[in-house]
Amino acid sequence: MNQHTTFGQELTDVRIFTMETEVEDLKSLIDKLLPDQGCIEVQRDVAHKEHAWHHHETDETLVILDGSVRFYWDGGERICEPGSVISLPAGVRHGSVALEDGATYLIAFHNAQLTHHG
């Protein structure tokens, strides 16, 4: 079952999901995240690496593959583990901290339409 929690302000909507699909099926996941033309990023953060408060000019979709992060934004915070998907609209101020085992995740620079979004 999907766990779908929506947080945000009037015009912003940060969503964090737990995917039904396995993150081990990387080819399928990458195919879903890739835009028609362009790329995605693979990010690895060591334990306690912090990306302090910042924002982006484009939408982003992050998928946690391994480890865990504490993701925070003006409306709250959440621990994200393998299978968590963060749907982050452009302009939303946020940050993250990798927890004890660090974290590896994919970043798509658009609002990826994964099958769990509804």
Secondary structure, DSSP 8 states (H G I E B T S, - for coil): --EEEEEE-SS-EEEEEE-SS-TT-HHHHHHHHS-SSS-EEEEEE-TT-EEEEE--SS-EEEEEEEEEEEEEETTEEEEE-TTEEEEE-TT--EEEEEEEEEEEEEEESS----TT--
